[in-house]
């Protein structure tokens, strides 16, 4: 990838499908491969990470 703005990027093509999630607040990155992991990860990962992101919820604050 030449430029990545963050969020969820899903790639299909030869080989297994791959999804990358990047949080631009704390630079958390996770790669998912396979149909089932992408199906559930694309639905849950952005929401669950946003609830626990250390950049959005500094220590001492409640989400």
mmCIF file of the N, C-alpha and C atoms, coordinates in Angstrom:
data_MODEL
# 
_entry.id   MODEL 
# 
loop_
_atom_site.group_PDB 
_atom_site.id 
_atom_site.type_symbol 
_atom_site.label_atom_id 
_atom_site.label_alt_id 
_atom_site.label_comp_id 
_atom_site.label_asym_id 
_atom_site.label_entity_id 
_atom_site.label_seq_id 
_atom_site.pdbx_PDB_ins_code 
_atom_site.Cartn_x 
_atom_site.Cartn_y 
_atom_site.Cartn_z 
_atom_site.occupancy 
_atom_site.B_iso_or_equiv 
_atom_site.pdbx_formal_charge 
_atom_site.auth_seq_id 
_atom_site.auth_comp_id 
_atom_site.auth_asym_id 
_atom_site.auth_atom_id 
_atom_site.pdbx_PDB_model_num 
ATOM 1   N N  . UNK A 1 1  ? 0.841   -1.178  0.000  1.00 0.00 ? 1  UNK A N  1 
ATOM 2   C CA . UNK A 1 1  ? 0.000   0.000   0.000  1.00 0.00 ? 1  UNK A CA 1 
ATOM 3   C C  . UNK A 1 1  ? 0.883   1.236   0.000  1.00 0.00 ? 1  UNK A C  1 
ATOM 4   N N  . UNK A 1 2  ? 0.511   2.184   -0.787 1.00 0.00 ? 2  UNK A N  1 
ATOM 5   C CA . UNK A 1 2  ? 1.308   3.398   -0.845 1.00 0.00 ? 2  UNK A CA 1 
ATOM 6   C C  . UNK A 1 2  ? 0.826   4.436   0.152  1.00 0.00 ? 2  UNK A C  1 
ATOM 7   N N  . UNK A 1 3  ? -0.464  4.584   0.321  1.00 0.00 ? 3  UNK A N  1 
ATOM 8   C CA . UNK A 1 3  ? -0.993  5.535   1.292  1.00 0.00 ? 3  UNK A CA 1 
ATOM 9   C C  . UNK A 1 3  ? -2.186  4.921   1.991  1.00 0.00 ? 3  UNK A C  1 
ATOM 10  N N  . UNK A 1 4  ? -2.194  4.996   3.305  1.00 0.00 ? 4  UNK A N  1 
ATOM 11  C CA . UNK A 1 4  ? -3.254  4.352   4.062  1.00 0.00 ? 4  UNK A CA 1 
ATOM 12  C C  . UNK A 1 4  ? -3.808  5.354   5.050  1.00 0.00 ? 4  UNK A C  1 
ATOM 13  N N  . UNK A 1 5  ? -5.089  5.626   4.958  1.00 0.00 ? 5  UNK A N  1 
ATOM 14  C CA . UNK A 1 5  ? -5.709  6.637   5.792  1.00 0.00 ? 5  UNK A CA 1 
ATOM 15  C C  . UNK A 1 5  ? -6.257  6.074   7.098  1.00 0.00 ? 5  UNK A C  1 
ATOM 16  N N  . UNK A 1 6  ? -6.328  4.784   7.224  1.00 0.00 ? 6  UNK A N  1 
ATOM 17  C CA . UNK A 1 6  ? -6.868  4.178   8.428  1.00 0.00 ? 6  UNK A CA 1 
ATOM 18  C C  . UNK A 1 6  ? -8.238  3.606   8.178  1.00 0.00 ? 6  UNK A C  1 
ATOM 19  N N  . UNK A 1 7  ? -8.742  2.902   9.145  1.00 0.00 ? 7  UNK A N  1 
ATOM 20  C CA . UNK A 1 7  ? -10.026 2.254   9.016  1.00 0.00 ? 7  UNK A CA 1 
ATOM 21  C C  . UNK A 1 7  ? -9.858  0.813   8.592  1.00 0.00 ? 7  UNK A C  1 
ATOM 22  N N  . UNK A 1 8  ? -10.835 0.291   7.898  1.00 0.00 ? 8  UNK A N  1 
ATOM 23  C CA . UNK A 1 8  ? -10.849 -1.103  7.493  1.00 0.00 ? 8  UNK A CA 1 
ATOM 24  C C  . UNK A 1 8  ? -10.659 -1.197  5.990  1.00 0.00 ? 8  UNK A C  1 
ATOM 25  N N  . UNK A 1 9  ? -9.692  -1.999  5.547  1.00 0.00 ? 9  UNK A N  1 
ATOM 26  C CA . UNK A 1 9  ? -9.433  -2.226  4.135  1.00 0.00 ? 9  UNK A CA 1 
ATOM 27  C C  . UNK A 1 9  ? -9.515  -3.729  3.884  1.00 0.00 ? 9  UNK A C  1 
ATOM 28  N N  . UNK A 1 10 ? -10.364 -4.141  2.945  1.00 0.00 ? 10 UNK A N  1 
ATOM 29  C CA . UNK A 1 10 ? -10.539 -5.560  2.626  1.00 0.00 ? 10 UNK A CA 1 
ATOM 30  C C  . UNK A 1 10 ? -10.058 -5.790  1.204  1.00 0.00 ? 10 UNK A C  1 
ATOM 31  N N  . UNK A 1 11 ? -9.174  -6.800  1.045  1.00 0.00 ? 11 UNK A N  1 
ATOM 32  C CA . UNK A 1 11 ? -8.641  -7.131  -0.271 1.00 0.00 ? 11 UNK A CA 1 
ATOM 33  C C  . UNK A 1 11 ? -9.032  -8.558  -0.635 1.00 0.00 ? 11 UNK A C  1 
ATOM 34  N N  . UNK A 1 12 ? -9.509  -8.725  -1.850 1.00 0.00 ? 12 UNK A N  1 
ATOM 35  C CA . UNK A 1 12 ? -9.794  -10.054 -2.374 1.00 0.00 ? 12 UNK A CA 1 
ATOM 36  C C  . UNK A 1 12 ? -8.979  -10.228 -3.639 1.00 0.00 ? 12 UNK A C  1 
ATOM 37  N N  . UNK A 1 13 ? -8.857  -11.421 -4.089 1.00 0.00 ? 13 UNK A N  1 
ATOM 38  C CA . UNK A 1 13 ? -8.072  -11.682 -5.282 1.00 0.00 ? 13 UNK A CA 1 
ATOM 39  C C  . UNK A 1 13 ? -7.480  -13.071 -5.192 1.00 0.00 ? 13 UNK A C  1 
ATOM 40  N N  . UNK A 1 14 ? -6.344  -13.274 -5.834 1.00 0.00 ? 14 UNK A N  1 
ATOM 41  C CA . UNK A 1 14 ? -5.736  -14.605 -5.714 1.00 0.00 ? 14 UNK A CA 1 
ATOM 42  C C  . UNK A 1 14 ? -5.289  -14.851 -4.272 1.00 0.00 ? 14 UNK A C  1 
ATOM 43  N N  . UNK A 1 15 ? -5.605  -16.006 -3.787 1.00 0.00 ? 15 UNK A N  1 
ATOM 44  C CA . UNK A 1 15 ? -5.274  -16.329 -2.397 1.00 0.00 ? 15 UNK A CA 1 
ATOM 45  C C  . UNK A 1 15 ? -6.427  -15.997 -1.483 1.00 0.00 ? 15 UNK A C  1 
ATOM 46  N N  . UNK A 1 16 ? -6.223  -16.175 -0.186 1.00 0.00 ? 16 UNK A N  1 
ATOM 47  C CA . UNK A 1 16 ? -7.313  -15.911 0.758  1.00 0.00 ? 16 UNK A CA 1 
ATOM 48  C C  . UNK A 1 16 ? -7.579  -14.410 0.889  1.00 0.00 ? 16 UNK A C  1 
ATOM 49  N N  . UNK A 1 17 ? -8.830  -14.040 1.167  1.00 0.00 ? 17 UNK A N  1 
ATOM 50  C CA . UNK A 1 17 ? -9.124  -12.625 1.388  1.00 0.00 ? 17 UNK A CA 1 
ATOM 51  C C  . UNK A 1 17 ? -8.419  -12.133 2.646  1.00 0.00 ? 17 UNK A C  1 
ATOM 52  N N  . UNK A 1 18 ? -8.034  -10.866 2.634  1.00 0.00 ? 18 UNK A N  1 
ATOM 53  C CA . UNK A 1 18 ? -7.297  -10.277 3.744  1.00 0.00 ? 18 UNK A CA 1 
ATOM 54  C C  . UNK A 1 18 ? -7.922  -8.939  4.095  1.00 0.00 ? 18 UNK A C  1 
ATOM 55  N N  . UNK A 1 19 ? -8.041  -8.672  5.381  1.00 0.00 ? 19 UNK A N  1 
ATOM 56  C CA . UNK A 1 19 ? -8.547  -7.390  5.852  1.00 0.00 ? 19 UNK A CA 1 
ATOM 57  C C  . UNK A 1 19 ? -7.534  -6.807  6.827  1.00 0.00 ? 19 UNK A C  1 
ATOM 58  N N  . UNK A 1 20 ? -7.303  -5.504  6.731  1.00 0.00 ? 20 UNK A N  1 
ATOM 59  C CA . UNK A 1 20 ? -6.424  -4.792  7.646  1.00 0.00 ? 20 UNK A CA 1 
ATOM 60  C C  . UNK A 1 20 ? -7.223  -3.692  8.318  1.00 0.00 ? 20 UNK A C  1 
ATOM 61  N N  . UNK A 1 21 ? -7.055  -3.571  9.626  1.00 0.00 ? 21 UNK A N  1 
ATOM 62  C CA . UNK A 1 21 ? -7.689  -2.500  10.380 1.00 0.00 ? 21 UNK A CA 1 
ATOM 63  C C  . UNK A 1 21 ? -6.591  -1.648  10.991 1.00 0.00 ? 21 UNK A C  1 
ATOM 64  N N  . UNK A 1 22 ? -6.673  -0.331  10.804 1.00 0.00 ? 22 UNK A N  1 
ATOM 65  C CA . UNK A 1 22 ? -5.704  0.595   11.379 1.00 0.00 ? 22 UNK A CA 1 
ATOM 66  C C  . UNK A 1 22 ? -6.446  1.713   12.087 1.00 0.00 ? 22 UNK A C  1 
ATOM 67  N N  . UNK A 1 23 ? -6.138  1.893   13.374 1.00 0.00 ? 23 UNK A N  1 
ATOM 68  C CA . UNK A 1 23 ? -6.677  3.013   14.146 1.00 0.00 ? 23 UNK A CA 1 
ATOM 69  C C  . UNK A 1 23 ? -5.691  4.167   14.013 1.00 0.00 ? 23 UNK A C  1 
ATOM 70  N N  . UNK A 1 24 ? -6.135  5.289   13.497 1.00 0.00 ? 24 UNK A N  1 
ATOM 71  C CA . UNK A 1 24 ? -5.237  6.423   13.296 1.00 0.00 ? 24 UNK A CA 1 
ATOM 72  C C  . UNK A 1 24 ? -5.051  7.252   14.561 1.00 0.00 ? 24 UNK A C  1 
ATOM 73  N N  . UNK A 1 25 ? -5.748  6.908   15.621 1.00 0.00 ? 25 UNK A N  1 
ATOM 74  C CA . UNK A 1 25 ? -5.565  7.618   16.890 1.00 0.00 ? 25 UNK A CA 1 
ATOM 75  C C  . UNK A 1 25 ? -4.384  7.045   17.674 1.00 0.00 ? 25 UNK A C  1 
ATOM 76  N N  . UNK A 1 26 ? -4.321  5.700   17.750 1.00 0.00 ? 26 UNK A N  1 
ATOM 77  C CA . UNK A 1 26 ? -3.264  5.062   18.552 1.00 0.00 ? 26 UNK A CA 1 
ATOM 78  C C  . UNK A 1 26 ? -2.354  4.167   17.709 1.00 0.00 ? 26 UNK A C  1 
ATOM 79  N N  . UNK A 1 27 ? -2.586  4.083   16.424 1.00 0.00 ? 27 UNK A N  1 
ATOM 80  C CA . UNK A 1 27 ? -1.808  3.287   15.471 1.00 0.00 ? 27 UNK A CA 1 
ATOM 81  C C  . UNK A 1 27 ? -1.897  1.788   15.737 1.00 0.00 ? 27 UNK A C  1 
ATOM 82  N N  . UNK A 1 28 ? -3.004  1.331   16.290 1.00 0.00 ? 28 UNK A N  1 
ATOM 83  C CA . UNK A 1 28 ? -3.259  -0.099  16.471 1.00 0.00 ? 28 UNK A CA 1 
ATOM 84  C C  . UNK A 1 28 ? -3.540  -0.711  15.109 1.00 0.00 ? 28 UNK A C  1 
ATOM 85  N N  . UNK A 1 29 ? -2.918  -1.853  14.813 1.00 0.00 ? 29 UNK A N  1 
ATOM 86  C CA . UNK A 1 29 ? -3.109  -2.529  13.535 1.00 0.00 ? 29 UNK A CA 1 
ATOM 87  C C  . UNK A 1 29 ? -3.426  -3.991  13.788 1.00 0.00 ? 29 UNK A C  1 
ATOM 88  N N  . UNK A 1 30 ? -4.379  -4.521  13.034 1.00 0.00 ? 30 UNK A N  1 
ATOM 89  C CA . UNK A 1 30 ? -4.688  -5.938  13.099 1.00 0.00 ? 30 UNK A CA 1 
ATOM 90  C C  . UNK A 1 30 ? -5.006  -6.433  11.699 1.00 0.00 ? 30 UNK A C  1 
ATOM 91  N N  . UNK A 1 31 ? -4.461  -7.586  11.349 1.00 0.00 ? 31 UNK A N  1 
ATOM 92  C CA . UNK A 1 31 ? -4.712  -8.209  10.046 1.00 0.00 ? 31 UNK A CA 1 
ATOM 93  C C  . UNK A 1 31 ? -5.565  -9.439  10.252 1.00 0.00 ? 31 UNK A C  1 
ATOM 94  N N  . UNK A 1 32 ? -6.613  -9.564  9.447  1.00 0.00 ? 32 UNK A N  1 
ATOM 95  C CA . UNK A 1 32 ? -7.506  -10.715 9.480  1.00 0.00 ? 32 UNK A CA 1 
ATOM 96  C C  . UNK A 1 32 ? -7.430  -11.422 8.140  1.00 0.00 ? 32 UNK A C  1 
ATOM 97  N N  . UNK A 1 33 ? -7.393  -12.752 8.155  1.00 0.00 ? 33 UNK A N  1 
ATOM 98  C CA . UNK A 1 33 ? -7.418  -13.522 6.918  1.00 0.00 ? 33 UNK A CA 1 
ATOM 99  C C  . UNK A 1 33 ? -8.485  -14.594 7.026  1.00 0.00 ? 33 UNK A C  1 
ATOM 100 N N  . UNK A 1 34 ? -9.082  -14.941 5.912  1.00 0.00 ? 34 UNK A N  1 
ATOM 101 C CA . UNK A 1 34 ? -10.120 -15.968 5.878  1.00 0.00 ? 34 UNK A CA 1 
ATOM 102 C C  . UNK A 1 34 ? -11.504 -15.350 5.897  1.00 0.00 ? 34 UNK A C  1 
ATOM 103 N N  . UNK A 1 35 ? -12.427 -16.048 5.278  1.00 0.00 ? 35 UNK A N  1 
ATOM 104 C CA . UNK A 1 35 ? -13.792 -15.528 5.120  1.00 0.00 ? 35 UNK A CA 1 
ATOM 105 C C  . UNK A 1 35 ? -14.485 -15.275 6.459  1.00 0.00 ? 35 UNK A C  1 
ATOM 106 N N  . UNK A 1 36 ? -14.450 -16.260 7.364  1.00 0.00 ? 36 UNK A N  1 
ATOM 107 C CA . UNK A 1 36 ? -15.177 -16.118 8.627  1.00 0.00 ? 36 UNK A CA 1 
ATOM 108 C C  . UNK A 1 36 ? -14.566 -15.052 9.525  1.00 0.00 ? 36 UNK A C  1 
ATOM 109 N N  . UNK A 1 37 ? -13.240 -15.017 9.620  1.00 0.00 ? 37 UNK A N  1 
ATOM 110 C CA . UNK A 1 37 ? -12.595 -14.005 10.471 1.00 0.00 ? 37 UNK A CA 1 
ATOM 111 C C  . UNK A 1 37 ? -12.896 -12.606 9.949  1.00 0.00 ? 37 UNK A C  1 
ATOM 112 N N  . UNK A 1 38 ? -12.912 -12.442 8.617  1.00 0.00 ? 38 UNK A N  1 
ATOM 113 C CA . UNK A 1 38 ? -13.206 -11.124 8.060  1.00 0.00 ? 38 UNK A CA 1 
ATOM 114 C C  . UNK A 1 38 ? -14.667 -10.769 8.279  1.00 0.00 ? 38 UNK A C  1 
ATOM 115 N N  . UNK A 1 39 ? -15.548 -11.740 8.107  1.00 0.00 ? 39 UNK A N  1 
ATOM 116 C CA . UNK A 1 39 ? -16.980 -11.470 8.271  1.00 0.00 ? 39 UNK A CA 1 
ATOM 117 C C  . UNK A 1 39 ? -17.270 -10.941 9.679  1.00 0.00 ? 39 UNK A C  1 
ATOM 118 N N  . UNK A 1 40 ? -16.744 -11.600 10.692 1.00 0.00 ? 40 UNK A N  1 
ATOM 119 C CA . UNK A 1 40 ? -17.021 -11.181 12.065 1.00 0.00 ? 40 UNK A CA 1 
ATOM 120 C C  . UNK A 1 40 ? -16.121 -10.030 12.501 1.00 0.00 ? 40 UNK A C  1 
ATOM 121 N N  . UNK A 1 41 ? -14.894 -10.011 12.041 1.00 0.00 ? 41 UNK A N  1 
ATOM 122 C CA . UNK A 1 41 ? -13.977 -8.939  12.404 1.00 0.00 ? 41 UNK A CA 1 
ATOM 123 C C  . UNK A 1 41 ? -14.385 -7.602  11.825 1.00 0.00 ? 41 UNK A C  1 
ATOM 124 N N  . UNK A 1 42 ? -14.873 -7.596  10.586 1.00 0.00 ? 42 UNK A N  1 
ATOM 125 C CA . UNK A 1 42 ? -15.295 -6.349  9.958  1.00 0.00 ? 42 UNK A CA 1 
ATOM 126 C C  . UNK A 1 42 ? -16.486 -5.749  10.691 1.00 0.00 ? 42 UNK A C  1 
ATOM 127 N N  . UNK A 1 43 ? -17.293 -6.601  11.289 1.00 0.00 ? 43 UNK A N  1 
ATOM 128 C CA . UNK A 1 43 ? -18.459 -6.116  12.018 1.00 0.00 ? 43 UNK A CA 1 
ATOM 129 C C  . UNK A 1 43 ? -18.084 -5.642  13.424 1.00 0.00 ? 43 UNK A C  1 
ATOM 130 N N  . UNK A 1 44 ? -17.207 -6.379  14.111 1.00 0.00 ? 44 UNK A N  1 
ATOM 131 C CA . UNK A 1 44 ? -16.956 -6.128  15.525 1.00 0.00 ? 44 UNK A CA 1 
ATOM 132 C C  . UNK A 1 44 ? -15.707 -5.320  15.834 1.00 0.00 ? 44 UNK A C  1 
ATOM 133 N N  . UNK A 1 45 ? -14.644 -5.490  15.074 1.00 0.00 ? 45 UNK A N  1 
ATOM 134 C CA . UNK A 1 45 ? -13.352 -4.910  15.430 1.00 0.00 ? 45 UNK A CA 1 
ATOM 135 C C  . UNK A 1 45 ? -13.366 -3.386  15.568 1.00 0.00 ? 45 UNK A C  1 
ATOM 136 N N  . UNK A 1 46 ? -13.907 -2.626  14.616 1.00 0.00 ? 46 UNK A N  1 
ATOM 137 C CA . UNK A 1 46 ? -13.884 -1.171  14.794 1.00 0.00 ? 46 UNK A CA 1 
ATOM 138 C C  . UNK A 1 46 ? -14.653 -0.703  16.034 1.00 0.00 ? 46 UNK A C  1 
ATOM 139 N N  . UNK A 1 47 ? -15.753 -1.344  16.343 1.00 0.00 ? 47 UNK A N  1 
ATOM 140 C CA . UNK A 1 47 ? -16.556 -0.928  17.498 1.00 0.00 ? 47 UNK A CA 1 
ATOM 141 C C  . UNK A 1 47 ? -15.890 -1.309  18.809 1.00 0.00 ? 47 UNK A C  1 
ATOM 142 N N  . UNK A 1 48 ? -15.346 -2.520  18.893 1.00 0.00 ? 48 UNK A N  1 
ATOM 143 C CA . UNK A 1 48 ? -14.726 -2.938  20.140 1.00 0.00 ? 48 UNK A CA 1 
ATOM 144 C C  . UNK A 1 48 ? -13.429 -2.180  20.390 1.00 0.00 ? 48 UNK A C  1 
ATOM 145 N N  . UNK A 1 49 ? -12.671 -1.896  19.337 1.00 0.00 ? 49 UNK A N  1 
ATOM 146 C CA . UNK A 1 49 ? -11.443 -1.145  19.554 1.00 0.00 ? 49 UNK A CA 1 
ATOM 147 C C  . UNK A 1 49 ? -11.747 0.299   19.951 1.00 0.00 ? 49 UNK A C  1 
ATOM 148 N N  . UNK A 1 50 ? -12.743 0.898   19.344 1.00 0.00 ? 50 UNK A N  1 
ATOM 149 C CA . UNK A 1 50 ? -13.084 2.285   19.684 1.00 0.00 ? 50 UNK A CA 1 
ATOM 150 C C  . UNK A 1 50 ? -13.472 2.408   21.150 1.00 0.00 ? 50 UNK A C  1 
ATOM 151 N N  . UNK A 1 51 ? -14.099 1.378   21.700 1.00 0.00 ? 51 UNK A N  1 
ATOM 152 C CA . UNK A 1 51 ? -14.506 1.413   23.111 1.00 0.00 ? 51 UNK A CA 1 
ATOM 153 C C  . UNK A 1 51 ? -13.318 1.308   24.052 1.00 0.00 ? 51 UNK A C  1 
ATOM 154 N N  . UNK A 1 52 ? -12.193 0.757   23.589 1.00 0.00 ? 52 UNK A N  1 
ATOM 155 C CA . UNK A 1 52 ? -11.039 0.557   24.465 1.00 0.00 ? 52 UNK A CA 1 
ATOM 156 C C  . UNK A 1 52 ? -9.785  1.272   23.978 1.00 0.00 ? 52 UNK A C  1 
ATOM 157 N N  . UNK A 1 53 ? -9.877  2.096   22.971 1.00 0.00 ? 53 UNK A N  1 
ATOM 158 C CA . UNK A 1 53 ? -8.709  2.770   22.395 1.00 0.00 ? 53 UNK A CA 1 
ATOM 159 C C  . UNK A 1 53 ? -8.042  3.652   23.454 1.00 0.00 ? 53 UNK A C  1 
ATOM 160 N N  . UNK A 1 54 ? -6.735  3.443   23.704 1.00 0.00 ? 54 UNK A N  1 
ATOM 161 C CA . UNK A 1 54 ? -6.071  4.228   24.723 1.00 0.00 ? 54 UNK A CA 1 
ATOM 162 C C  . UNK A 1 54 ? -5.926  5.715   24.357 1.00 0.00 ? 54 UNK A C  1 
ATOM 163 N N  . UNK A 1 55 ? -5.943  6.042   23.096 1.00 0.00 ? 55 UNK A N  1 
ATOM 164 C CA . UNK A 1 55 ? -5.842  7.442   22.700 1.00 0.00 ? 55 UNK A CA 1 
ATOM 165 C C  . UNK A 1 55 ? -7.171  8.180   22.886 1.00 0.00 ? 55 UNK A C  1 
ATOM 166 N N  . UNK A 1 56 ? -8.275  7.480   22.748 1.00 0.00 ? 56 UNK A N  1 
ATOM 167 C CA . UNK A 1 56 ? -9.589  8.102   22.919 1.00 0.00 ? 56 UNK A CA 1 
ATOM 168 C C  . UNK A 1 56 ? -10.023 8.114   24.374 1.00 0.00 ? 56 UNK A C  1 
ATOM 169 N N  . UNK A 1 57 ? -9.508  7.175   25.165 1.00 0.00 ? 57 UNK A N  1 
ATOM 170 C CA . UNK A 1 57 ? -9.867  7.073   26.571 1.00 0.00 ? 57 UNK A CA 1 
ATOM 171 C C  . UNK A 1 57 ? -8.596  7.021   27.410 1.00 0.00 ? 57 UNK A C  1 
ATOM 172 N N  . UNK A 1 58 ? -7.991  8.166   27.695 1.00 0.00 ? 58 UNK A N  1 
ATOM 173 C CA . UNK A 1 58 ? -6.777  8.164   28.515 1.00 0.00 ? 58 UNK A CA 1 
ATOM 174 C C  . UNK A 1 58 ? -7.042  7.583   29.900 1.00 0.00 ? 58 UNK A C  1 
ATOM 175 N N  . UNK A 1 59 ? -5.982  7.172   30.560 1.00 0.00 ? 59 UNK A N  1 
ATOM 176 C CA . UNK A 1 59 ? -6.132  6.590   31.908 1.00 0.00 ? 59 UNK A CA 1 
ATOM 177 C C  . UNK A 1 59 ? -6.852  7.565   32.829 1.00 0.00 ? 59 UNK A C  1 
ATOM 178 N N  . UNK A 1 60 ? -7.739  7.012   33.617 1.00 0.00 ? 60 UNK A N  1 
ATOM 179 C CA . UNK A 1 60 ? -8.474  7.833   34.569 1.00 0.00 ? 60 UNK A CA 1 
ATOM 180 C C  . UNK A 1 60 ? -9.812  8.321   34.045 1.00 0.00 ? 60 UNK A C  1 
ATOM 181 N N  . UNK A 1 61 ? -10.121 8.042   32.767 1.00 0.00 ? 61 UNK A N  1 
ATOM 182 C CA . UNK A 1 61 ? -11.429 8.424   32.229 1.00 0.00 ? 61 UNK A CA 1 
ATOM 183 C C  . UNK A 1 61 ? -12.233 7.173   31.958 1.00 0.00 ? 61 UNK A C  1 
ATOM 184 N N  . UNK A 1 62 ? -13.516 7.288   32.001 1.00 0.00 ? 62 UNK A N  1 
ATOM 185 C CA . UNK A 1 62 ? -14.378 6.142   31.747 1.00 0.00 ? 62 UNK A CA 1 
ATOM 186 C C  . UNK A 1 62 ? -14.961 6.243   30.352 1.00 0.00 ? 62 UNK A C  1 
ATOM 187 N N  . UNK A 1 63 ? -14.998 5.131   29.614 1.00 0.00 ? 63 UNK A N  1 
ATOM 188 C CA . UNK A 1 63 ? -15.591 5.187   28.266 1.00 0.00 ? 63 UNK A CA 1 
ATOM 189 C C  . UNK A 1 63 ? -17.075 5.364   28.303 1.00 0.00 ? 63 UNK A C  1 
# 
